[in-house]
């Protein structure tokens, strides 16, 4: 009754009809409001979603933008203070966009870097990102079907540059970079003019590079102390002290603008700014599985030879101990396997021959040759063969980022002087090791394998630091120390 009276008060003429009309009007109005609220809610949802995404990106300390040379995403730090979540903080590398004459043009006419005495054209060595021709099915083993290449030891500059293009912490903003990479093919450029050319031709490219670099703002911040480059030749080749045509190499590392840069090289010299990194080997895996599979294969290898040596005599080289090593090897009653690299049937450049010899030996002899270091050292480690050194400069003072400080864990040292005067014999020294000692050292060698490899840049080794990764970690730490001194 109260409700009916209230309706009559407001609608005295026809309360029922007016109430029905009012109800329909309100229903239509509510329906419109409902659609408006729904649409408004959807718009607000997407606005909040975009805001949240922006906040998330900034909280990580970086935003992405197209890479300079590879087309992939690269990053630079954001402005928020929560940059501790940025995994690239302290690891950013800026790559100089050098004129092509310093890298691409050097290898464009690959015949110019091929010597008349080379067994193979350097053009073949440039295949597969500098790894050379692919090796397939050696000895019918499945292990050889993936990741194995006929790699030339002088291709390290190309190999390293291609890996750097895929480095996860590249940046186009040089102000946030912890290091600056100079992709100069120093060794290959020098190789074009080492023979039949005067010193001015050997030096011209290095002089022009330094002139180009010192004009850049990136250089002026630290005078090049945060710059580094890679060389596939030994440090001595870039330290020619006179302008006599007969003297070897270039003067690149003696130029005032070049001295502050760090050179990663296959063999360092007397300069503190030259750091040795491993020679490239034949194995460039594309997955962790390939590495672990190879390591397990080596642990099961039968090694019938106590020691082996692949090399040639150095009769014209004063103080060489190679002749004595070869003589002792040949007199060891089949305990030693010798591969003569000076014979008419030279198989020392054949990956299958070398790897088979090293895999069948417990120890591999690594005496100095034209220089203190040898690529053979890393081929033997790759084969699980314990290296035997005759000079500390062959490894112990060289590869400080890649080999253990305690060299007794993975190698044997025999004094070259003692060997030359007959104080000690190679067989006499090596037979003293027990079976357990040899097994322990061999396991240490096998564990070193990931860190002396240069992985395939077309893929990624997820949980393994290869030679490139260790070199980048080392250079970043080194540059951090150098720049803090300023």
Helices and strands as residue ranges (DSSP letters): H 2-10, H 15-59, E 62-66, E 73-77, G 83-85, E 93-95, G 100-102, H 104-108, G 110-113, H 122-125, G 138-140, G 142-144, G 153-155, H 156-164, G 174-176, E 179-181, H 186-191, H 199-213, H 217-222, E 227-231, G 235-238, G 252-254, E 262-265, E 274-276, H 288-299, E 305-311, H 322-330, E 336-340, H 351-359, E 361-366, H 375-382, E 386-389, G 392-394, G 407-409, E 411-413, H 416-420, H 426-430, H 435-448, G 449-452, H 467-484
